[in-house]
Amino acid sequence: MCGIVGYIGSKPAGDIIIDGLRRLEYRGYDSAGIAVLQDRAIELRRSVGKLSALVKALESNAVRGTVGIGHTRWATHGRPCEENAHPHTDCTGKIVVVHNGIIENYLELKKQLQQSGHVFKSETDTEVIAHLVEARFNGDLLQAVQGALAQVRGAYALGVIAADEPGRIIVARRDAPLIIGLGEGENFLASDIPALLPYTRRMVFLEEGDLAAISADKVVIYNSGGETVVRKEHSIAWDAVQAEKGGYKHFMLKEIFEQPQAIQDTFRGRLSPEDGAINLDGATLPAEAVRQLSKIYIVACGTSYHAGLVGKFLFENLARIPVEVDIASEFRYRSPVLDKNAVAIVISQSGETADTLAALRLSKQGKCPVIAVCNAIGSTVSREADATLYTRCGPEIGVASTKAFTGQLTALYLLAFDWAGKRGTLTGDTLLRLIRELWEVPGKVSEALKSSDTMRSLAKEFSQARDFLYLGRNINYPVALEGALKLKEISYIHAEGYPAGEMKHGPIALIDEDMPVMVVATAGKVYEKILGNIEEAQARGGTIIAVATEGDEAIKSKTSHHVFVPHVDELFSPIINVVPLQLFSYHMAVQRGCDVDQPRNLAKSVTVE
């Protein structure tokens, strides 16, 4: 999750851009940069670290000009260094790009560009956009960007300026937010509303596939078909908290829709889809220690515990290491047998959960090394663990965790890939294939988010239900648990999650015409088994809602209520399949008039026992 700010007008662009970046620094603080047009030349400044480093550099080497773009970045694709910081330039240095998102086919494009003579200066996927625009630029920046994006597959919010066309900024978005702020004799762009509130309250939210040409006195917007369109202007009369919601009714919904970005920010820069290299920046174990591992203890609470259950499948299937998963409050009191050849992985969004901290300390007392998976930099868990693998999800305000869950899953994939490689349990080719498939998961999550309207309709139909049963199998059994937890948390409906194979051992007695059953039934090795479970539930009068893979005709014939998600390797299906369950819980809570972001009796971080 990166932050973009741009300005075109008559005022010093640098000051406005830096101020906007400060308000977006929560979106990334591993590096920052700014590019300003002055006398048909581009002045570029970039620094590694927090925005303060860039501000300090500008004190002695200021930029001048009234047109510019800036960026604050997580070190995603490519390590944190000045060369990898945005903005990025073409070969001539006359075209500059800032980008938030992921270019899925950048390897293919980069190879083509290199063969035609383009020289790359960074390790990022973003730089290919600058070179694609350069290859098409003949004095019309808009046409050059349109042509470049026609070759791109992936997600992007981007701003482009050119020294030879100083009168406008070209912007575009797909699966990543971008806002245009409207002024008098000046206009703005940003990733999020708070960056622009000091300067304008008139804003236009670009829609999917939109491209716009911004000059000081006008904004022209084109849709994905290249047609000129008019997007509704919004007058923002929000307080600070409302502004942070970015136009969404609730933080939870905003955070559900931020998941593609959170996932890619968590893995980018740590995995190379080019050669399969893995770099976890010290947040792992040395190869010899990984080879000697006798066991993994995964310890967490709530949603993080469900992520840990998925982790068990990953580590055992990929790295062939035995795994125990414990609820932290139980682990701390059961006197686990620990040794130096085991490792504890503690998972906590906040890094301050009391029971998880106690489990961490117990593990260290037992001489067991501890790796934390955490979202909060500087938290107690991150300070006390031997190493921390940060999820890069940004602030999660809604009490019911959503993007933190998929961020945690992503971090566990990274560790499992790293350890499988070090133990030699996956071949290089297989590991590279999995890394490339993970690289495409954010796009699949974006597709799954399109189920929101379907889940809203289902929520209207089932909002008066008093009980729900959630079923899943194999690696999607934890997804059933998470779906049931979400429904309980924010809609106050009693819900139980079960492995579907356990139905005959008790839960099937609950099923009747008043018990809706949510079934995770996507493609995989247990698909035929889950179809059998659906038939068992229907035979007892249960109403089935199935989460299924696109094109599944069997599900259509067996259920009257279903939602389809994109096909992925079964290994990655939990990240995709949880999305419609999150949306269903959200819409159920809205239908029932519940406090979505602050459900009763719950707090975001449980810091007491």
N, C-alpha and C positions, 0 to 999 in steps of 0.2 A: 504494500500500500504506500504509494508515493504521493507527494503533493505538487500541484502545478499552479502557477500564478502567471498572468500576463497582463500587459497594459499597453494601450496605444492612445495618445492624446497630446497634450501640450505641457504636462508636468514632468518632473524628473522621474523616469520609469523605475530607476533603481530603488528609490526610497519606497515606492508603493509596492514593488514586488517583494522586497525584503520584509516589509510589514506583513504582507499577506502570507509569506512563507512561515513567519513566526506563528501565525494563527493556525497553520497546517502542520506544524512540526511534529505533532502526534502521529502524522502519517509516515514519518521516516526521519531518522536523524543519524544516519551513517555517513552521509555526504550531502552537499548542497552546491548549487551553481546558479549563475545568472548570465544571460546574454542580452546586451543592449545594442541597438543600432545607432550609430553616430556617423554622420557624413558618409553614408553608403559603405561603412565598415562595421564589422561586428566586434564588440568588445566582450570577451568571454572571461569569466572568473569562476573558478571551482575550488572547493576545499573538502578535505576529508574530515569527518567528525560532525559534531552538531553545527547548527546554523551559526552559532556564535563564532566559529572559526572563519566562516565566510565573511561575516560582518567585520571581523578584525582585519581580514585581508583587504577589504574594501576601504578601510580607513586610510591605508597608505597607497592604495591603487584603485581609486574610485572609477565608476563607470559613468558615462555621460550620454544622454540621449532620452528621447521621449517614447521610444518603442522598445519593448523587451519582453522576455519570458524567463521564468525561473523555476527551480525544481528542488525539492527536498526528498531524499531517497533512503529507503532501506537498501543495504547492500544485498541485492537479489542476484541477478545474473552477473557474475563477475565480482571479484573481491572488492572490498572498500579501498579505493585508491582514486587519485585525481583523474586518471585516464578513464575510469569507469563511471565517474560522476557525470550527471547531466548538467547542462545541455551537451548534445553530441553534434558534431559537424560532419560535413561531407569532405571530399578530397580537397576542394578549393578553400574550405573555411568560410564560404559565403552563405551556406545554408545551415541552419541550426534547428535542432529538434529537441523538445522535451516530451517524455512519454511515460504514461502509467499503464501498465498492462503486460501482456506477454505475446510475443510473435511466435506462434507455434512452428511455422515453417522457416524460421530464420536461418537454419543451417543450409537448407537448400538454396535460399536466396543469397546468402553470403557466398556460397561457392560459385554461383553464377556471376555475381558481381566481381569477385576476385578474378575469375577467368577473363572478364572483360576489362581488367586493369585497375579496378578500385582497390585502394589500400586502406585497411582497417586499423584503427588506433586503439580500440578498446576490446574488451571481452563480452560486451553486452549484445543483446538482441536488438536493442533500440537503434544502434548505429546503422543497421541495414536500411532503416527508413530514410535516413539522411542521404544515403548513397542512391537509393531508388528514386528519390526526388531529384537529386542531382542529374541522374541519367535522363530524366524527362524534362528538365527545366529549360525553357527557351524564352524566358521573359514573362511567363504566366505561371505564377506559383500555384494558383488554384488548380489548374489543369495538371500540373506536375504531381501535386499531392493526390489528386483523384486517380491518376494513373498508377502511382505507387501503391496506393491502398487496394487497388484492384488485384494486386499480386499477393497481398498479405492475408494470411490466415491467423486469426487469434483475436485477442482483446486489446483495445487501446483507447486511451484518451490522450490526445497529443496536440501540441502547438508547434507551428513551424513559422520561422521568419527567414527572409533572404535579403542579403545586402543589396542585391540588384533590383529589389522590389520593396522599398522601405515603407510603403504606405499601408500595408495591411499584414495581419496575422491570419494564417489559415489554421483552423482547428477541426478536429473530428473526434467522434466517439463510437465505440462499439464495446459493449459489456464492461464499461468503466465510466464513472460519472464525470461530467464536464458541464460547467455552468458559464453562461455569458452574463456579465453585469453591464447594464446600460447607463450611460451618463450623458452629460451635455458637452459635446465636443471631445468626448473621450469614451472609451469602452474597455471592458475588463474580461478576463477569463480566470477560472479557478476550478479546482477539484471539488471544493466544498464551500458552502455559503459563508461560514464565519470569516473567510479570508477577505470577503468583499463588503461586509456590512459597514465598515467605517466610510466607505466611498459611495455606495449606492444601495438602495433597497429595491431597485427595479432589476429583475433577473429573468433570464430565459433558460429553461432546462432543456438542453439538447436531447433529442430522442435517439433511439437505437439506429445506428447507421448514418446519422446526420453529419454533414460537413458544412463549415461556415467560413465566410471571409469577413474578417473584422477590420474595419478602418476606424479612424477617429470619429467620423460623422455618421456611419451606418454599419449595419450588420445584415449580411445576406446569407440565408440558410438554405441548404440543399438537402433533400432526402436521399435515401440510399439508391434511388433510381436516377439521381442527378437533377431532379425537378426542384425549382425554387418553391419554398414553402414558408409559411408564417407560423411560428410557434408562439404559443400564448405567453404573454408577459405577466409575470407574477410580482406583486408588490409585497415585499417581505416586511411584516410588522411583528417580528418575533423578538422574544427576549433571548438571552444567551443559550439557555437550555433548549428552547425550541429550534434555534439556529443549528445546534449540534445535531438535531434529528435529520437535517438535510432534506426536509420536505416530506419525510415519512411520518405517519401518524404516531408511531411508537418506535422507541429505540430497538425493540426486539425485531421488528420487521426490517428496519434499516440494517441491522447486524446480520439477519438471515441473507439479505441481498448483498452484503459485503463479503460473503464467503468465497466466491471465486478469487477475489483479490487477496484475502487472508491466506488462502491455501497456496497460491503461487508465491506470495511474499515469504511464506515459511520455507518453501523448498528452493526457490531460485537463488543462485549464487552458491548453493551447497551441492548441487548435482549438475553434471554436464551431460546434456543429451548428445553432445558431439562425440565424446570418447568414453562416457560412463564413469568419469572421475567423481569421487565423493569427497567433499571438504566440509567437515562439521566444526571447524574452528576450535578444536580442543574440547568440544562438547561430546566426547565419546571416550572410548578406552583404546589404549595401544593394541596393536595387532596381537602381540603375544598374550596379553591379558584376555582378549576376546577368545582366542583359541583355547584358553584354559578354563573358560567359564563352565561351571558345573550347573548353575541354575540362575534364573532371573526371578526376582520378586518385584511385581508391579503393585504399587500401593497408591490408593487414591480414594476420593469420596464422590458420591453423586455422579454427575455427568462424566467427570474425569475417570471414575471407576469404569464406566461403560467403555470409554476410550481404551482403558487398560485391558478390558476383555478382548477387544479387537486386536490389541497388541499381542496378546497371548497367541492368537492364530498366526500373526505375522512372524514372530520370533521362532515359534516351533516349526512352522512350515518352511520358512526361508532359511533361517540360520541353524535350525535343528538344535535349539537349546531348550531344555525343560523350563516351564514358566509356571509360577504360582501367582494368582491375582488376588489381592486382599483389599477389603474395605479397611481404610486406615484405622478407624476406631476399633476394629477387631484385631488387626495386626499388632497393635501396640500392647494388647493385653494377652496375646496367646503364646508368648515366649517362643517366637520362631527360632529355628536352628539356623544360625547364620555362620558363614565362613568367608575367608578372604577370596575364595574362588567363585563366590556368588556375587551378584550385583543387584542393588535395589534401584528401581526406577520409580521415582515419586512424581506424580502428575498433579499440578495445581494451577488453575488459571491465575489466581491472585498471588500465589506464593506465600500466603499468610494463614492458610487453613490450619487450625490448631491440631487436629488429629493427624493430618499429613506431616506437620512439623514434628510431632512426637514420634511418628513412625520413622522419619528421617533420622532423628537423633538416636533412636533405638538401633537402627541399622549401623550407624557409625560406631556405636558402643560395641557392637558385635564384629567390628573390624571389616564390615562389608562396605565397599565403595558405593557411593550414591550418585546417580545422575538424575537431575531434575528436568522435567519438561514443564516449562512455565512461560506465562505471557508477560509477567511484570518484572521489568528490569530493576534490579536493586532490592527486590523483595527478600524476606527472611529466608525462604526456601532457596532462592538463587544464591544467597550469600553463604549458606551453610552446606550446600551440596558440594561434592567434589568437582562437579562440572554441571553446567546448565545448557540445555538445548532450548533456546528461546523460540516460542511461536511468535510470529510477527503479525498479530491480529489487530493491533491497535486497541484503544479503549473499548471495553464491552460494558455497557451501562445497564442493559436489561438484565434482571436477576436470572431469568431462565437462559442458561448458556446455550449458544448456538454456534457462532463462528469460532469460539474457543474450542468447542468439541472437534470440529473438522480441522482446526489448526493442530490440535493435539494428535489427531489421527495422522496428519501429514508428518509431524515430527517423529512419530513412531515408525512410519514407513522409512524415513531417513535412517534411523538407527538400525532398523532391521536390514535394510540394504547394505549399510556399512558393515555390519557384523557378518552378514552372509558372505560378503566379499572377502573379509578377513579370514573367515573360517573355510573358504573354498567350497561352500555348499551350493553356490550358484555359479554357473559358468559366466565368463565375461559377456558372452553374447546374450544370455538370458537376463543378466543384470542390466545391460544396456537397453534391452527391450522394455523392461519394467520401468526404468527411469524415463524412457521416452513416453511410455503410456501415462505415467504420473504427470509428466509435463502437459499432457492434454486434458487432465482431469478438470482444471478450472473451467474450461470451455464446456465440458459435460455438465458441470454443476450449474452453469448459466442456463443450459437447456432445461435442466430439472426445475429451475426457478420459474419457468414458464407454466408450471403446474399450479401456480397460485390461484388462478381463477377456478380451476377444477376443485381445489381443496376448499375454496370459499363456498362453492355450491354444496359440497358435501357437508361442510360445517353447518350450513343452514338446515340441511335435512336431519342432521344428527345432534343438533345442539341441545335437545332435551333428553338425550340419553343419560342414564344414571351410572352406567358401568360400561367398560370397554375391555376387550381382550386383544392383546397384541401378540402376534406369533411370528417367529423367524427361525431359521435353521443355520447351523454352521457359522460362518463368519458374520452372518446377519442376525443371529440370535441377540447379540448386544444391541443391535439397532432397534429390535422390538422393545428391549428394555428401555432404551433411551426415548423412543416414541411414547411409551406409556408414562414415563417420568414427566415428559414435557406436558402431556395432557393433564396430569395430576397437578403439576406446579401452577399452571396459569388459568385453567378453566375449572378447577376444583371438582372434576369428574373422577370417580374411582376408576382406575385403570391398572391392569396387570400385564406385565410382559412375561412371556414364557418361551422356552425352546419348543417348537411345534411337536417334536417327538415325545414331549412330556404330556401331551393332551390326555392320553388314555390313563395317565397316572393321577388323575384328579381334576384338572381344569375343565375337562369336557363336560363334567356334571353341571357347570355353570351356564352352558350354552343353551339359549332358547331364543324365541323371537324378540326378546327385549335386550339381548346381548349382542351388539355389533362386534365384529371381529376384524381387526386390521391385520392383514397378512403381507409380509414382505416376501414376494414370490418372483423375484427376478431370476434371470438365467444363471445356471450354475450346476454343480455336480449333484445337488440335492433337489433340483427342480421337480423331478417326478414325485419325490417324497412330499414336497410341500403341496403339490396338486392333490395328493391323497388326503392331506390334512384339511384342505379346503372342502373336499367332498364330505369328510367326516363332520365338519362344522355345519355344512348346509343340511345334512341329513337330520340334524337336531334342531333345525329351524333358525340357525344363526344367519345374520345378514353379513355378507363378506364385502370388505373393501380391500382390494388388492393393489399393491404396488408392483408393477410388472414391467418387463422390458419391452421397448417399442417393437411393434409387429407381432406380439404374442397373441395369436388367434385363439389358442386354447383357453387363455384367461378370459377373453371376451365371451366365449361360449359358456364359461362356468360361473361368471360373476356379473351382476348388473351394475356394480360400482367398482370402478378401477381407475387408476392413474398410471400413465406410462412415463418411464424415464429412459434416458439414452443407454445404449448397450456399452458396457465396459467389461474388462477382465474381472472375473468374480472377486479377485483379490482387492480391487478398488471399489467394489460395489457399496460398502458401508458409507463412504463419503457421498455417493450419489443418492442412495436410498433414504438417508436420514432427512434429506431436504423436504420432500413432500410431507413427511411426518411433522417436521417443525412448522411448516406452513399450515397444516391442518390444526395443530394445537393453537397456533396464533389466531386463526380465523374462528375457531371454537370459542376462545376466550372473548374475542370481540363480540361475537353473536350473543354471548351470555352476559355481556356488560361487565366483565371482570377487569381488574387493574392489571393490564398486561405486563408493564415494566416493573411493577412493584407488588407482586402477589402477596397476599396476606401471610403473615407468620414467617416469611422468608427474608433472608439478607443475601447480598451478593457474595460476601465472603464470611465464612463461619470461623471467626477468630477465637471463639471460646469452645470448650468441650461441651 
